[in-house]
Amino acid sequence: MSAELLAFGVSALALGIGVLVAARHLYPRLELPADAESSLELLTAMIAGILLLTGLGLVLLSLFG
């Protein structure tokens, strides 16, 4: 088990969850057109997905690699 991989994986997971939570609280306050809001939601979902999958991969790699 590599402690560095585990630490980076957990931090990437926390950052991905933090992005989703922050977006959930921030988006209702924004006054954006529907097109811009949907593009922003898609971009946020892609960034959060990359962070979550990277974090999960690093955690699994540190535990089983």
Secondary structure as GFF3:
##gff-version 3
##sequence-region A 1 65
A	DSSP	alpha_helix	3	26	.	.	.	ID=ss1
A	DSSP	three_ten_helix	27	29	.	.	.	ID=ss2
A	DSSP	alpha_helix	34	64	.	.	.	ID=ss3
###
